[in-house]
Amino acid sequence: MRIRLPLRVLFPLALLVATFGHPPTQARADEAEAHYRMGLDYKKKGDLTRAAAEIRTAIKLRPEHAAAQMSLGSLLLDSSAYVEALKCFDKSIALSPAHAQAYALAGATLIRLKRYEDALPRLRKAIELDQRDSLSVANLGLALRQLGKNDEAIQVMEAAAQKDPHDAELMNNLGVALRKERRYEEAVVYFQRALEARPGEVSFMRNLAIALRGAERFADAITQYRAVVSKTPGDAGAQYDLASCYEKMGQVDDAAKAYQKYAELVRDKDPKGAQRAAERAGSLKNP
């Protein structure tokens, strides 16, 4: 299962200035803003090292520059420096308590740190401040599921799905939550919606295939699994599930080939599993 977590990087200067306002000391404000703008320019050019350096300078000149704190946090988040990124987002929250995106990114960062309980209040606040923030809803659902609160996660995401039925990440995460409750047919609907919003996304295709198999719609599952392995030939799990579905449908030759392919894929990582799959392929060929 792959749960994708999209994260925004830097934010339009005009929006951030409008949100956070101007500093009281104009001289330092001008210098800090100049470095901040240079940081944004470097970011657009793909020079993230210089972007971070300029934004750090802006913060040094004006520690209360909430927009710069946010942008530096986003750069750090993209470079997987989660602890430092979180400090920036929390500083931005302290400086501008009504800014929804700061809470959203702090919550997303805490999920990356697997601090799910700590992520909940920040994500809830992000949604309270911006009810259109379906990404935070999806992340909230993910955090709740990780804490074993699957029913609550489903309720939260179903309510959001009614408002925004075309958000791919939300649809996918809701489908996963429903599938964990073995509500396979409902999960299928949401995975299909996720694929309608983002056609060809392999993780969504795989999730749909798993739900179809759970619903015992093996013919449909075979179609999905074949699409997955055509895009990712090294996906051993999908290959094994495909073999299982072929076997359920009585397609013995196809099942044997798929089991054999699985055995080849996992031979080095799981020799015993490879041996079992090869033996199963042999027994299907020679019943």
C-alpha positions in Angstrom: 0.0 0.0 0.0 1.2 3.3 -0.9 -0.1 6.3 0.5 1.0 9.3 -1.3 1.5 12.5 0.7 1.8 15.6 -1.6 3.6 18.6 -0.1 3.8 22.1 -1.4 7.2 23.8 -1.4 7.3 27.6 -1.6 4.4 30.0 -1.7 3.6 33.1 -3.9 5.2 36.1 -2.4 2.1 38.3 -2.9 0.0 35.8 -0.9 2.5 35.5 1.9 3.0 39.2 2.2 -0.8 39.7 2.3 -1.2 37.0 4.9 1.6 37.9 7.3 1.9 41.7 6.8 4.9 44.1 6.9 7.5 44.4 9.6 7.6 47.5 11.9 11.2 48.5 11.1 11.3 49.5 7.4 15.1 49.4 6.9 15.4 45.9 8.2 12.2 45.0 6.5 13.5 46.1 3.1 16.8 44.1 3.5 15.0 41.0 4.8 12.5 41.2 2.0 15.2 41.5 -0.6 16.9 38.3 0.6 13.6 36.6 0.8 12.7 37.5 -2.8 16.2 36.4 -3.9 15.5 33.1 -2.2 12.3 32.7 -4.1 14.0 33.5 -7.3 16.7 30.9 -6.7 14.0 28.4 -5.9 12.3 29.0 -9.2 15.6 28.4 -10.9 16.1 25.1 -9.0 19.0 26.3 -6.9 17.7 25.1 -3.6 21.0 25.6 -1.7 21.2 29.3 -2.5 17.4 29.6 -2.0 17.8 28.3 1.6 20.8 30.5 2.3 19.0 33.6 1.2 15.8 32.8 3.2 17.9 32.0 6.2 19.5 35.4 5.9 16.0 37.0 5.7 15.1 35.2 8.9 18.3 36.3 10.6 17.5 39.9 9.8 13.9 39.6 10.7 13.1 36.6 12.9 9.4 37.4 12.9 9.2 37.0 9.1 6.6 34.3 9.1 6.5 33.8 5.3 10.3 33.2 5.3 9.9 30.7 8.1 7.2 28.9 6.1 9.3 28.8 2.9 12.4 27.6 4.7 10.4 24.9 6.4 9.1 23.8 2.9 12.6 23.6 1.6 13.7 21.6 4.6 10.7 19.3 4.3 11.6 18.6 0.6 15.1 17.7 1.7 13.7 15.3 4.4 15.0 17.5 7.3 11.8 16.9 9.1 12.7 18.0 12.6 14.1 21.4 11.4 11.2 21.8 9.0 8.8 21.3 11.9 10.5 24.0 13.9 10.0 26.5 11.1 6.3 25.6 10.7 5.7 25.9 14.4 7.5 29.3 14.5 5.3 30.4 11.6 2.2 29.3 13.6 3.4 31.2 16.6 3.9 34.3 14.5 0.6 34.0 12.5 -1.9 31.7 14.4 -4.6 32.1 11.8 -2.6 30.9 8.8 -4.0 27.5 7.8 -1.2 26.3 5.7 1.3 26.5 8.5 -0.8 24.1 10.5 -1.3 21.9 7.4 2.4 21.5 6.7 3.3 21.1 10.4 0.8 18.2 10.5 2.1 16.7 7.3 5.7 16.9 8.7 4.6 15.2 11.9 3.1 12.3 9.9 6.5 11.9 8.2 8.0 11.7 11.7 5.4 9.1 12.6 4.2 11.4 15.4 0.6 10.8 14.5 -1.0 11.9 17.8 0.8 15.2 17.6 -0.3 15.6 14.0 -4.0 15.5 14.9 -4.5 18.9 16.5 -2.5 20.7 13.8 -4.4 19.0 11.0 -7.8 19.7 12.7 -6.8 23.4 13.1 -5.8 23.5 9.4 -9.2 22.2 8.4 -11.0 24.5 10.8 -9.2 27.5 9.2 -9.6 26.2 5.6 -12.5 23.9 5.1 -11.4 23.4 1.4 -8.1 21.9 2.5 -8.8 18.3 1.3 -5.1 17.4 1.6 -5.2 18.0 5.4 -8.4 15.9 5.5 -6.6 13.1 3.8 -3.6 13.4 6.1 -5.9 13.5 9.1 -7.5 10.3 7.9 -4.1 8.7 7.5 -3.0 9.8 11.0 -6.2 8.4 12.6 -5.8 5.1 10.8 -2.3 4.8 12.0 -3.6 5.3 15.6 -6.2 2.5 15.1 -9.1 5.0 14.8 -10.3 3.7 11.4 -14.0 4.4 12.0 -13.3 8.0 12.8 -11.0 8.3 9.8 -13.7 7.1 7.5 -16.2 9.5 9.0 -13.9 12.4 8.5 -13.0 11.5 5.0 -16.5 10.6 3.9 -17.7 14.1 5.0 -15.0 15.7 3.0 -15.5 13.5 0.0 -19.1 14.7 -0.3 -17.7 18.3 -0.7 -14.9 17.4 -3.0 -15.5 14.1 -4.8 -12.6 14.7 -7.3 -9.7 15.0 -4.9 -7.4 12.0 -5.9 -5.5 11.7 -2.6 -8.6 12.0 -0.5 -10.4 9.4 -2.6 -7.5 7.0 -2.4 -7.0 7.3 1.3 -10.7 6.8 2.0 -10.6 3.8 -0.2 -7.7 2.3 1.8 -9.6 3.0 5.1 -12.7 1.2 3.8 -10.7 -1.7 2.5 -9.2 -2.2 5.9 -12.7 -2.6 7.2 -13.3 -5.1 4.4 -15.9 -2.8 2.9 -14.5 -3.7 -0.5 -17.2 -2.6 -2.9 -17.3 0.8 -1.3 -13.5 1.0 -1.5 -13.7 0.1 -5.2 -15.9 3.2 -5.9 -13.4 5.5 -4.2 -10.3 4.0 -5.9 -12.1 4.4 -9.3 -12.8 8.1 -8.4 -9.1 8.5 -7.6 -8.1 7.1 -10.9 -10.7 9.3 -12.7 -9.0 12.3 -11.1 -5.5 11.0 -11.8 -5.5 8.4 -14.6 -2.6 6.0 -14.7 -1.5 6.4 -11.1 0.1 3.0 -10.4 -0.5 3.2 -6.6 -4.2 3.8 -7.2 -4.4 1.0 -9.8 -2.8 -1.4 -7.3 -5.2 -0.4 -4.5 -8.1 -0.9 -6.8 -6.9 -4.3 -7.8 -6.5 -5.3 -4.2 -10.1 -4.1 -3.4 -11.5 -6.0 -6.4 -9.7 -9.2 -5.3 -11.2 -8.7 -1.8 -14.6 -8.3 -3.3 -14.0 -11.6 -5.2 -14.3 -9.8 -8.5 -11.4 -11.8 -9.8 -11.9 -11.1 -13.5 -11.9 -7.4 -12.9 -8.9 -7.7 -10.5 -7.0 -9.6 -13.2 -7.4 -6.6 -15.6 -6.1 -4.2 -13.0 -3.2 -6.4 -11.9 -2.1 -6.9 -15.5 -2.1 -3.1 -15.9 0.0 -2.7 -12.8 2.6 -5.3 -13.7 2.8 -3.9 -17.3 3.8 -0.5 -15.7 5.9 -1.9 -12.9 7.2 -5.4 -14.0 9.2 -5.7 -10.8 6.2 -5.5 -8.5 6.4 -9.0 -7.0 3.3 -8.5 -4.7 1.1 -7.6 -7.7 2.5 -10.6 -9.6 1.7 -13.0 -6.8 -1.9 -11.6 -6.5 -2.3 -11.8 -10.2 -1.3 -15.5 -10.1 -3.8 -16.1 -7.3 -6.6 -14.4 -9.3 -5.8 -16.5 -12.3 -6.0 -19.6 -10.2 -9.4 -18.5 -8.8 -10.7 -18.1 -12.3 -9.4 -21.5 -13.3 -6.8 -20.1 -15.8 -4.2 -22.6 -14.8 -1.6 -21.9 -17.4 -1.7 -18.1 -16.7 -1.5 -18.8 -13.0 1.5 -21.0 -13.4 3.3 -18.4 -15.5 2.5 -15.7 -12.9 3.7 -17.8 -10.0 6.9 -18.6 -11.9 7.5 -14.9 -12.6 7.0 -14.1 -8.9 9.5 -16.8 -8.0 12.1 -15.1 -10.3 11.4 -11.7 -8.8 11.9 -12.8 -5.2 14.5 -15.5 -5.6 17.3 -13.4 -4.0 15.2 -11.6 -1.4 13.0 -14.5 -0.3 14.4 -17.9 -1.5 11.8 -19.9 0.5 9.0 -17.9 -0.9 10.4 -18.3 -4.4 10.6 -22.1 -3.9 7.0 -22.3 -2.8 5.8 -20.3 -5.7 7.8 -22.4 -8.2 6.4 -25.5 -6.6 2.9 -24.2 -7.0 3.6 -23.4 -10.6 4.9 -26.9 -11.1 1.8 -28.5 -9.5 -0.5 -26.4 -11.7 1.4 -27.5 -14.8 1.4 -31.2 -13.7 -1.7 -31.8 -11.5 
